[in-house]
Amino acid sequence: MKNLKYILIFILSLGIFNSCLVEDESDIDANDSGYNLAAFNLGSKTVAGISDGSEYTFYVDLRLVGPTYMDVNNDITVEIGVHESSTAIAGKHFRIDDPTVVLQADQNHLAKFEFTMLTDGIFAPLAEAPVLVLEMLSATGDENVTNTGKLINITLSYQCFSDLAGDYIVEVSINGTPQDPVALYLTDVVTITQTGVGQYRTDQVGHWDQADLGGTPGYTFFDECNNITIPGQNLVDLYSNWVEGSKVGSVTEDGVITTEYTITASSWSAANTYANTYTPVTAK
């Protein structure tokens, strides 16, 4: 009787084990047959334009994602709309000429949605940047593809005209630390290069010999209507030393630029502070 009891328990255990396997297999099958989604590649981005009446064309990347998106052989047509939470105003801040985009199969279902940023009648700087919020209204062309419910928030940054590129004589006042004693004052001739709308790069940073540092010389800063900001960044895009603005700088009518930033390192007990004055070699 004991043997029969154990045999029955063993048979029941196999049945339960097999039932679990069947349930797991069903879940996997269901996942494999789920919808693929036409989606925005990012959830947010910022675009910038100078408020001089110009129009700027920008693009939003689209793609196809999902459990079987690689098996989709049809072109997918998507329609883009403006979500009700958008603070950007059509005809004032932006224009959309064509709300539809085709994700072509022979292009790996990658596409770009185009919109235009308008600046006519906009006087920078604005108290608050308008945000264009886009949503995907529909995706057609394949029964296994639908549109995602996710949005993309696009900040429209309106900039003043900026022309700071050129050669400068820089005067640097340095507040060093005991761990990294440095000269209290130095001068040098540097070149500032424009790398984007209101975005610039110097070819000198800190107190080191730039040739010895390597990497990408200098540091990046932004001119926002004569307010200079320095975002956090690695020293010459190479070292773990952290460079970051410690005070908002300025630009005078004569084109003199002032900035202030700190450089820190894990081995230092405190940061070095660098106050800089850039005087144009040639008057602006």
Phi and psi restraints in degrees (value plus and minus 20) as a CYANA .aco file:
   2 LYS   PHI     -82.2   -42.2
   2 LYS   PSI     -62.7   -22.7
   3 ASN   PHI     -81.7   -41.7
   3 ASN   PSI     -61.7   -21.7
   4 LEU   PHI     -83.3   -43.3
   4 LEU   PSI     -57.5   -17.5
   5 LYS   PHI     -82.2   -42.2
   5 LYS   PSI     -65.9   -25.9
   6 TYR   PHI     -86.2   -46.2
   6 TYR   PSI     -57.2   -17.2
   7 ILE   PHI     -84.1   -44.1
   7 ILE   PSI     -62.9   -22.9
   8 LEU   PHI     -83.3   -43.3
   8 LEU   PSI     -62.0   -22.0
   9 ILE   PHI     -82.2   -42.2
   9 ILE   PSI     -60.7   -20.7
  10 PHE   PHI     -83.9   -43.9
  10 PHE   PSI     -62.2   -22.2
  11 ILE   PHI     -86.1   -46.1
  11 ILE   PSI     -62.3   -22.3
  12 LEU   PHI     -83.8   -43.8
  12 LEU   PSI     -58.4   -18.4
  13 SER   PHI     -82.4   -42.4
  13 SER   PSI     -61.7   -21.7
  14 LEU   PHI     -81.3   -41.3
  14 LEU   PSI     -60.9   -20.9
  15 GLY   PHI     -83.0   -43.0
  15 GLY   PSI     -63.6   -23.6
  16 ILE   PHI     -84.3   -44.3
  16 ILE   PSI     -63.1   -23.1
  17 PHE   PHI     -81.3   -41.3
  17 PHE   PSI     -64.0   -24.0
  18 ASN   PHI     -85.8   -45.8
  18 ASN   PSI     -56.9   -16.9
  19 SER   PHI     -82.9   -42.9
  19 SER   PSI     -59.1   -19.1
  20 CYS   PHI     -84.5   -44.5
  20 CYS   PSI     -61.7   -21.7
  21 LEU   PHI     -82.4   -42.4
  21 LEU   PSI     -60.8   -20.8
  22 VAL   PHI     -85.0   -45.0
  22 VAL   PSI     -61.1   -21.1
  23 GLU   PHI     -84.0   -44.0
  23 GLU   PSI     -63.2   -23.2
  24 ASP   PHI     -82.0   -42.0
  24 ASP   PSI     -61.0   -21.0
  25 GLU   PHI     -85.6   -45.6
  25 GLU   PSI     -57.5   -17.5
  26 SER   PHI     -84.8   -44.8
  26 SER   PSI     -60.5   -20.5
  27 ASP   PHI     -82.7   -42.7
  27 ASP   PSI     -61.8   -21.8
  28 ILE   PHI     -84.4   -44.4
  28 ILE   PSI     -62.2   -22.2
  29 ASP   PHI     -80.5   -40.5
  29 ASP   PSI     -60.0   -20.0
  30 ALA   PHI     -85.7   -45.7
  30 ALA   PSI     -59.3   -19.3
  31 ASN   PHI     -84.6   -44.6
  31 ASN   PSI     -61.2   -21.2
  32 ASP   PHI     -86.0   -46.0
  32 ASP   PSI     -44.7    -4.7
  33 SER   PHI    -120.3   -80.3
  33 SER   PSI      -9.3    30.7
  34 GLY   PHI     -90.6   -50.6
  34 GLY   PSI     146.9   186.9
  35 TYR   PHI     -89.4   -49.4
  35 TYR   PSI     127.5   167.5
  36 ASN   PHI    -113.2   -73.2
  36 ASN   PSI     134.8   174.8
  37 LEU   PHI    -142.7  -102.7
  37 LEU   PSI     114.3   154.3
  38 ALA   PHI    -103.0   -63.0
  38 ALA   PSI     106.0   146.0
  39 ALA   PHI    -162.9  -122.9
  39 ALA   PSI     139.8   179.8
  40 PHE   PHI     -94.6   -54.6
  40 PHE   PSI     124.9   164.9
  41 ASN   PHI     -92.8   -52.8
  41 ASN   PSI     -50.5   -10.5
  42 LEU   PHI    -146.9  -106.9
  42 LEU   PSI     142.8   182.8
  43 GLY   PHI    -115.3   -75.3
  43 GLY   PSI     -37.8     2.2
  44 SER   PHI    -179.8  -139.8
  44 SER   PSI     137.0   177.0
  45 LYS   PHI    -182.1  -142.1
  45 LYS   PSI     143.5   183.5
  46 THR   PHI    -143.2  -103.2
  46 THR   PSI     114.3   154.3
  47 VAL   PHI    -142.3  -102.3
  47 VAL   PSI     133.6   173.6
  48 ALA   PHI    -154.4  -114.4
  48 ALA   PSI     126.8   166.8
  49 GLY   PHI    -169.3  -129.3
  49 GLY   PSI     130.7   170.7
  50 ILE   PHI    -101.0   -61.0
  50 ILE   PSI     113.3   153.3
  51 SER   PHI     -99.9   -59.9
  51 SER   PSI      53.8    93.8
  52 ASP   PHI    -145.8  -105.8
  52 ASP   PSI      -3.0    37.0
  53 GLY   PHI      71.7   111.7
  53 GLY   PSI     -25.1    14.9
  54 SER   PHI     -95.9   -55.9
  54 SER   PSI     140.7   180.7
  55 GLU   PHI    -131.3   -91.3
  55 GLU   PSI     117.9   157.9
  56 TYR   PHI    -140.9  -100.9
  56 TYR   PSI     111.4   151.4
  57 THR   PHI    -116.8   -76.8
  57 THR   PSI     109.6   149.6
  58 PHE   PHI    -150.8  -110.8
  58 PHE   PSI     144.6   184.6
  59 TYR   PHI    -151.9  -111.9
  59 TYR   PSI     128.7   168.7
  60 VAL   PHI    -136.4   -96.4
  60 VAL   PSI     107.2   147.2
  61 ASP   PHI     -98.0   -58.0
  61 ASP   PSI     115.9   155.9
  62 LEU   PHI    -140.9  -100.9
  62 LEU   PSI     135.1   175.1
  63 ARG   PHI    -176.8  -136.8
  63 ARG   PSI     151.7   191.7
  64 LEU   PHI    -130.1   -90.1
  64 LEU   PSI     110.0   150.0
  65 VAL   PHI    -151.3  -111.3
  65 VAL   PSI     141.7   181.7
  66 GLY   PHI     121.7   161.7
  66 GLY   PSI     154.7   194.7
  67 PRO   PHI     -86.7   -46.7
  67 PRO   PSI     -48.7    -8.7
  68 THR   PHI    -150.6  -110.6
  68 THR   PSI      10.7    50.7
  69 TYR   PHI     -83.2   -43.2
  69 TYR   PSI     -46.0    -6.0
  70 MET   PHI     -92.6   -52.6
  70 MET   PSI     -34.7     5.3
  71 ASP   PHI    -112.9   -72.9
  71 ASP   PSI     -23.4    16.6
  72 VAL   PHI     -97.8   -57.8
  72 VAL   PSI     102.3   142.3
  73 ASN   PHI    -128.2   -88.2
  73 ASN   PSI     -25.6    14.4
  74 ASN   PHI    -114.1   -74.1
  74 ASN   PSI     135.0   175.0
  75 ASP   PHI     -91.8   -51.8
  75 ASP   PSI     123.2   163.2
  76 ILE   PHI    -135.7   -95.7
  76 ILE   PSI     104.7   144.7
  77 THR   PHI    -120.6   -80.6
  77 THR   PSI     104.7   144.7
  78 VAL   PHI    -137.0   -97.0
  78 VAL   PSI     129.4   169.4
  79 GLU   PHI    -136.2   -96.2
  79 GLU   PSI     109.9   149.9
  80 ILE   PHI    -126.4   -86.4
  80 ILE   PSI     118.7   158.7
  81 GLY   PHI    -151.5  -111.5
  81 GLY   PSI     152.2   192.2
  82 VAL   PHI    -117.1   -77.1
  82 VAL   PSI     104.1   144.1
  83 HIS   PHI     -93.3   -53.3
  83 HIS   PSI     132.4   172.4
  84 GLU   PHI     -83.8   -43.8
  84 GLU   PSI     -39.9     0.1
  85 SER   PHI    -101.9   -61.9
  85 SER   PSI     -25.0    15.0
  86 SER   PHI     -84.0   -44.0
  86 SER   PSI     115.2   155.2
  87 THR   PHI    -119.9   -79.9
  87 THR   PSI     -31.2     8.8
  88 ALA   PHI     -96.1   -56.1
  88 ALA   PSI     121.3   161.3
  89 ILE   PHI    -126.2   -86.2
  89 ILE   PSI     107.4   147.4
  90 ALA   PHI     -82.7   -42.7
  90 ALA   PSI     115.9   155.9
  91 GLY   PHI      66.1   106.1
  91 GLY   PSI     -37.4     2.6
  92 LYS   PHI    -130.6   -90.6
  92 LYS   PSI     -70.7   -30.7
  93 HIS   PHI    -122.8   -82.8
  93 HIS   PSI     -45.9    -5.9
  94 PHE   PHI    -173.9  -133.9
  94 PHE   PSI     144.9   184.9
  95 ARG   PHI    -162.9  -122.9
  95 ARG   PSI     118.3   158.3
  96 ILE   PHI    -136.9   -96.9
  96 ILE   PSI      93.9   133.9
  97 ASP   PHI    -102.1   -62.1
  97 ASP   PSI     -53.4   -13.4
  98 ASP   PHI    -161.2  -121.2
  98 ASP   PSI      93.7   133.7
  99 PRO   PHI    -100.1   -60.1
  99 PRO   PSI     -23.8    16.2
 100 THR   PHI    -129.3   -89.3
 100 THR   PSI     127.5   167.5
 101 VAL   PHI    -158.8  -118.8
 101 VAL   PSI     123.6   163.6
 102 VAL   PHI    -127.3   -87.3
 102 VAL   PSI     102.3   142.3
 103 LEU   PHI    -109.2   -69.2
 103 LEU   PSI      80.5   120.5
 104 GLN   PHI    -100.1   -60.1
 104 GLN   PSI     119.2   159.2
 105 ALA   PHI     -82.6   -42.6
 105 ALA   PSI     -58.7   -18.7
 106 ASP   PHI     -96.8   -56.8
 106 ASP   PSI     -20.6    19.4
 107 GLN   PHI    -133.6   -93.6
 107 GLN   PSI       4.4    44.4
 108 ASN   PHI      39.0    79.0
 108 ASN   PSI       7.3    47.3
 109 HIS   PHI      35.8    75.8
 109 HIS   PSI      16.7    56.7
 110 LEU   PHI    -128.7   -88.7
 110 LEU   PSI     116.8   156.8
 111 ALA   PHI    -173.6  -133.6
 111 ALA   PSI     150.3   190.3
 112 LYS   PHI    -146.9  -106.9
 112 LYS   PSI     114.7   154.7
 113 PHE   PHI    -119.4   -79.4
 113 PHE   PSI     109.6   149.6
 114 GLU   PHI    -122.1   -82.1
 114 GLU   PSI     117.7   157.7
 115 PHE   PHI    -162.5  -122.5
 115 PHE   PSI     141.5   181.5
 116 THR   PHI    -136.6   -96.6
 116 THR   PSI     109.6   149.6
 117 MET   PHI    -110.2   -70.2
 117 MET   PSI     107.2   147.2
 118 LEU   PHI    -121.2   -81.2
 118 LEU   PSI     122.0   162.0
 119 THR   PHI    -145.9  -105.9
 119 THR   PSI     -27.1    12.9
 120 ASP   PHI     -82.7   -42.7
 120 ASP   PSI     106.2   146.2
 121 GLY   PHI      62.2   102.2
 121 GLY   PSI     -17.2    22.8
 122 ILE   PHI    -119.5   -79.5
 122 ILE   PSI     106.2   146.2
 123 PHE   PHI    -131.9   -91.9
 123 PHE   PSI      89.6   129.6
 124 ALA   PHI    -102.5   -62.5
 124 ALA   PSI     133.7   173.7
 125 PRO   PHI    -106.0   -66.0
 125 PRO   PSI     129.7   169.7
 126 LEU   PHI    -107.3   -67.3
 126 LEU   PSI     129.8   169.8
 127 ALA   PHI     -83.6   -43.6
 127 ALA   PSI     -53.6   -13.6
 128 GLU   PHI    -167.6  -127.6
 128 GLU   PSI     109.9   149.9
 129 ALA   PHI     -91.1   -51.1
 129 ALA   PSI     111.8   151.8
 130 PRO   PHI     -88.7   -48.7
 130 PRO   PSI     129.8   169.8
 131 VAL   PHI    -140.1  -100.1
 131 VAL   PSI     103.0   143.0
 132 LEU   PHI    -111.6   -71.6
 132 LEU   PSI      97.5   137.5
 133 VAL   PHI    -127.4   -87.4
 133 VAL   PSI      96.4   136.4
 134 LEU   PHI    -124.4   -84.4
 134 LEU   PSI     127.1   167.1
 135 GLU   PHI    -153.0  -113.0
 135 GLU   PSI     133.2   173.2
 136 MET   PHI    -113.7   -73.7
 136 MET   PSI      95.0   135.0
 137 LEU   PHI    -102.2   -62.2
 137 LEU   PSI     -55.4   -15.4
 138 SER   PHI    -178.7  -138.7
 138 SER   PSI     138.8   178.8
 139 ALA   PHI    -164.2  -124.2
 139 ALA   PSI      95.6   135.6
 140 THR   PHI    -146.3  -106.3
 140 THR   PSI     139.6   179.6
 141 GLY   PHI     108.2   148.2
 141 GLY   PSI     -38.3     1.7
 142 ASP   PHI    -172.7  -132.7
 142 ASP   PSI     115.7   155.7
 143 GLU   PHI     -87.6   -47.6
 143 GLU   PSI     -37.6     2.4
 144 ASN   PHI    -119.6   -79.6
 144 ASN   PSI      -6.6    33.4
 145 VAL   PHI    -145.1  -105.1
 145 VAL   PSI     114.7   154.7
 146 THR   PHI    -155.9  -115.9
 146 THR   PSI     157.7   197.7
 147 ASN   PHI    -114.1   -74.1
 147 ASN   PSI     128.6   168.6
 148 THR   PHI    -100.9   -60.9
 148 THR   PSI     134.1   174.1
 149 GLY   PHI    -108.6   -68.6
 149 GLY   PSI     -19.5    20.5
 150 LYS   PHI     -98.6   -58.6
 150 LYS   PSI     132.8   172.8
 151 LEU   PHI    -129.7   -89.7
 151 LEU   PSI     148.0   188.0
 152 ILE   PHI    -146.6  -106.6
 152 ILE   PSI     111.2   151.2
 153 ASN   PHI    -122.1   -82.1
 153 ASN   PSI      98.2   138.2
 154 ILE   PHI    -133.4   -93.4
 154 ILE   PSI      91.2   131.2
 155 THR   PHI    -101.1   -61.1
 155 THR   PSI     106.1   146.1
 156 LEU   PHI    -117.3   -77.3
 156 LEU   PSI      84.0   124.0
 157 SER   PHI    -114.8   -74.8
 157 SER   PSI      94.2   134.2
 158 TYR   PHI    -112.7   -72.7
 158 TYR   PSI     102.8   142.8
 159 GLN   PHI    -131.7   -91.7
 159 GLN   PSI     131.9   171.9
 160 CYS   PHI    -100.6   -60.6
 160 CYS   PSI     141.6   181.6
 161 PHE   PHI     -80.4   -40.4
 161 PHE   PSI     114.5   154.5
 162 SER   PHI    -156.4  -116.4
 162 SER   PSI     110.6   150.6
 163 ASP   PHI    -163.2  -123.2
 163 ASP   PSI      52.0    92.0
 164 LEU   PHI    -123.0   -83.0
 164 LEU   PSI     -22.4    17.6
 165 ALA   PHI     -85.7   -45.7
 165 ALA   PSI     120.8   160.8
 166 GLY   PHI     131.9   171.9
 166 GLY   PSI    -193.0  -153.0
 167 ASP   PHI    -117.1   -77.1
 167 ASP   PSI     119.6   159.6
 168 TYR   PHI    -156.7  -116.7
 168 TYR   PSI     132.6   172.6
 169 ILE   PHI    -115.1   -75.1
 169 ILE   PSI      99.4   139.4
 170 VAL   PHI    -124.2   -84.2
 170 VAL   PSI     114.3   154.3
 171 GLU   PHI    -131.5   -91.5
 171 GLU   PSI     103.8   143.8
 172 VAL   PHI    -138.8   -98.8
 172 VAL   PSI     102.7   142.7
 173 SER   PHI    -122.3   -82.3
 173 SER   PSI     104.7   144.7
 174 ILE   PHI    -138.4   -98.4
 174 ILE   PSI     110.8   150.8
 175 ASN   PHI    -127.4   -87.4
 175 ASN   PSI      79.7   119.7
 176 GLY   PHI    -106.4   -66.4
 176 GLY   PSI    -197.1  -157.1
 177 THR   PHI    -142.9  -102.9
 177 THR   PSI     140.3   180.3
 178 PRO   PHI     -78.2   -38.2
 178 PRO   PSI     -50.5   -10.5
 179 GLN   PHI     -95.5   -55.5
 179 GLN   PSI     -41.3    -1.3
 180 ASP   PHI    -163.3  -123.3
 180 ASP   PSI      49.0    89.0
 181 PRO   PHI     -85.3   -45.3
 181 PRO   PSI     112.2   152.2
 182 VAL   PHI    -154.5  -114.5
 182 VAL   PSI     146.6   186.6
 183 ALA   PHI     -80.8   -40.8
 183 ALA   PSI     125.1   165.1
 184 LEU   PHI     -98.9   -58.9
 184 LEU   PSI     -34.2     5.8
 185 TYR   PHI    -178.5  -138.5
 185 TYR   PSI     119.1   159.1
 186 LEU   PHI    -171.7  -131.7
 186 LEU   PSI     139.1   179.1
 187 THR   PHI    -149.8  -109.8
 187 THR   PSI     134.8   174.8
 188 ASP   PHI    -183.0  -143.0
 188 ASP   PSI     144.5   184.5
 189 VAL   PHI    -124.9   -84.9
 189 VAL   PSI     105.0   145.0
 190 VAL   PHI    -147.5  -107.5
 190 VAL   PSI     141.6   181.6
 191 THR   PHI    -135.4   -95.4
 191 THR   PSI     111.6   151.6
 192 ILE   PHI    -127.3   -87.3
 192 ILE   PSI     107.5   147.5
 193 THR   PHI    -134.0   -94.0
 193 THR   PSI     116.6   156.6
 194 GLN   PHI    -101.3   -61.3
 194 GLN   PSI     110.0   150.0
 195 THR   PHI    -138.1   -98.1
 195 THR   PSI     -21.8    18.2
 196 GLY   PHI    -198.7  -158.7
 196 GLY   PSI    -193.9  -153.9
 197 VAL   PHI     -87.9   -47.9
 197 VAL   PSI      89.6   129.6
 198 GLY   PHI      50.2    90.2
 198 GLY   PSI      -6.8    33.2
 199 GLN   PHI    -135.5   -95.5
 199 GLN   PSI     115.0   155.0
 200 TYR   PHI    -158.3  -118.3
 200 TYR   PSI     143.0   183.0
 201 ARG   PHI    -157.7  -117.7
 201 ARG   PSI     106.8   146.8
 202 THR   PHI    -102.3   -62.3
 202 THR   PSI     150.3   190.3
 203 ASP   PHI    -133.1   -93.1
 203 ASP   PSI       0.1    40.1
 204 GLN   PHI    -165.9  -125.9
 204 GLN   PSI     120.8   160.8
 205 VAL   PHI    -171.0  -131.0
 205 VAL   PSI     124.7   164.7
 206 GLY   PHI      47.1    87.1
 206 GLY   PSI    -171.1  -131.1
 207 HIS   PHI    -141.2  -101.2
 207 HIS   PSI     -12.5    27.5
 208 TRP   PHI    -106.3   -66.3
 208 TRP   PSI     143.0   183.0
 209 ASP   PHI     -89.4   -49.4
 209 ASP   PSI      98.7   138.7
 210 GLN   PHI     -81.0   -41.0
 210 GLN   PSI     -51.8   -11.8
 211 ALA   PHI     -86.0   -46.0
 211 ALA   PSI     -49.5    -9.5
 212 ASP   PHI     -99.5   -59.5
 212 ASP   PSI     -45.4    -5.4
 213 LEU   PHI     -91.6   -51.6
 213 LEU   PSI     -61.1   -21.1
 214 GLY   PHI      53.0    93.0
 214 GLY   PSI    -174.0  -134.0
 215 GLY   PHI      43.6    83.6
 215 GLY   PSI    -172.6  -132.6
 216 THR   PHI    -116.6   -76.6
 216 THR   PSI      90.0   130.0
 217 PRO   PHI     -75.3   -35.3
 217 PRO   PSI     126.9   166.9
 218 GLY   PHI      62.3   102.3
 218 GLY   PSI    -178.8  -138.8
 219 TYR   PHI    -164.2  -124.2
 219 TYR   PSI     139.5   179.5
 220 THR   PHI    -115.6   -75.6
 220 THR   PSI     117.7   157.7
 221 PHE   PHI    -160.4  -120.4
 221 PHE   PSI     144.4   184.4
 222 PHE   PHI    -141.0  -101.0
 222 PHE   PSI     120.1   160.1
 223 ASP   PHI    -126.9   -86.9
 223 ASP   PSI      89.9   129.9
 224 GLU   PHI    -134.1   -94.1
 224 GLU   PSI      68.1   108.1
 225 CYS   PHI      35.6    75.6
 225 CYS   PSI      32.3    72.3
 226 ASN   PHI      51.5    91.5
 226 ASN   PSI      -9.8    30.2
 227 ASN   PHI    -122.7   -82.7
 227 ASN   PSI     101.8   141.8
 228 ILE   PHI    -119.3   -79.3
 228 ILE   PSI     103.2   143.2
 229 THR   PHI    -142.9  -102.9
 229 THR   PSI     126.3   166.3
 230 ILE   PHI    -140.8  -100.8
 230 ILE   PSI      89.6   129.6
 231 PRO   PHI     -91.8   -51.8
 231 PRO   PSI     137.4   177.4
 232 GLY   PHI     -82.1   -42.1
 232 GLY   PSI     117.7   157.7
 233 GLN   PHI    -180.6  -140.6
 233 GLN   PSI     133.1   173.1
 234 ASN   PHI     -93.2   -53.2
 234 ASN   PSI     125.7   165.7
 235 LEU   PHI     -77.3   -37.3
 235 LEU   PSI     100.2   140.2
 236 VAL   PHI      26.5    66.5
 236 VAL   PSI      11.3    51.3
 237 ASP   PHI      36.7    76.7
 237 ASP   PSI       7.1    47.1
 238 LEU   PHI    -154.5  -114.5
 238 LEU   PSI     -63.6   -23.6
 239 TYR   PHI    -118.8   -78.8
 239 TYR   PSI     144.3   184.3
 240 SER   PHI     -97.5   -57.5
 240 SER   PSI     -33.4     6.6
 241 ASN   PHI     -74.3   -34.3
 241 ASN   PSI     115.3   155.3
 242 TRP   PHI    -124.7   -84.7
 242 TRP   PSI     105.0   145.0
 243 VAL   PHI    -126.1   -86.1
 243 VAL   PSI     109.4   149.4
 244 GLU   PHI    -176.4  -136.4
 244 GLU   PSI     121.5   161.5
 245 GLY   PHI     -81.7   -41.7
 245 GLY   PSI     117.1   157.1
 246 SER   PHI    -130.1   -90.1
 246 SER   PSI     -28.5    11.5
 247 LYS   PHI    -176.4  -136.4
 247 LYS   PSI     125.1   165.1
 248 VAL   PHI     -92.0   -52.0
 248 VAL   PSI     107.0   147.0
 249 GLY   PHI    -109.3   -69.3
 249 GLY   PSI    -190.9  -150.9
 250 SER   PHI    -171.1  -131.1
 250 SER   PSI     148.1   188.1
 251 VAL   PHI    -149.3  -109.3
 251 VAL   PSI     106.4   146.4
 252 THR   PHI    -105.9   -65.9
 252 THR   PSI     152.9   192.9
 253 GLU   PHI     -82.3   -42.3
 253 GLU   PSI     -47.4    -7.4
 254 ASP   PHI    -104.6   -64.6
 254 ASP   PSI     -18.1    21.9
 255 GLY   PHI      64.3   104.3
 255 GLY   PSI      -7.2    32.8
 256 VAL   PHI     -99.8   -59.8
 256 VAL   PSI     107.9   147.9
 257 ILE   PHI    -127.0   -87.0
 257 ILE   PSI     114.3   154.3
 258 THR   PHI    -140.1  -100.1
 258 THR   PSI     117.2   157.2
 259 THR   PHI    -158.7  -118.7
 259 THR   PSI     141.7   181.7
 260 GLU   PHI    -165.9  -125.9
 260 GLU   PSI     111.4   151.4
 261 TYR   PHI    -164.8  -124.8
 261 TYR   PSI     143.5   183.5
 262 THR   PHI    -136.8   -96.8
 262 THR   PSI     133.9   173.9
 263 ILE   PHI    -145.6  -105.6
 263 ILE   PSI     107.0   147.0
 264 THR   PHI    -140.3  -100.3
 264 THR   PSI     141.1   181.1
 265 ALA   PHI    -168.5  -128.5
 265 ALA   PSI     131.9   171.9
 266 SER   PHI     -83.0   -43.0
 266 SER   PSI     -44.5    -4.5
 267 SER   PHI    -108.7   -68.7
 267 SER   PSI     -25.6    14.4
 268 TRP   PHI    -117.3   -77.3
 268 TRP   PSI     125.9   165.9
 269 SER   PHI    -101.2   -61.2
 269 SER   PSI     -39.4     0.6
 270 ALA   PHI    -171.1  -131.1
 270 ALA   PSI     148.4   188.4
 271 ALA   PHI    -108.0   -68.0
 271 ALA   PSI     132.1   172.1
 272 ASN   PHI    -104.7   -64.7
 272 ASN   PSI     118.4   158.4
 273 THR   PHI    -132.1   -92.1
 273 THR   PSI     112.6   152.6
 274 TYR   PHI    -141.7  -101.7
 274 TYR   PSI      94.9   134.9
 275 ALA   PHI    -122.5   -82.5
 275 ALA   PSI     103.2   143.2
 276 ASN   PHI    -141.2  -101.2
 276 ASN   PSI     119.9   159.9
 277 THR   PHI    -144.8  -104.8
 277 THR   PSI      98.9   138.9
 278 TYR   PHI    -126.3   -86.3
 278 TYR   PSI      95.4   135.4
 279 THR   PHI    -126.9   -86.9
 279 THR   PSI     105.6   145.6
 280 PRO   PHI     -79.9   -39.9
 280 PRO   PSI     116.1   156.1
 281 VAL   PHI     -85.7   -45.7
 281 VAL   PSI     -60.6   -20.6
 282 THR   PHI    -131.4   -91.4
 282 THR   PSI     108.7   148.7
 283 ALA   PHI     -77.3   -37.3
 283 ALA   PSI     115.7   155.7
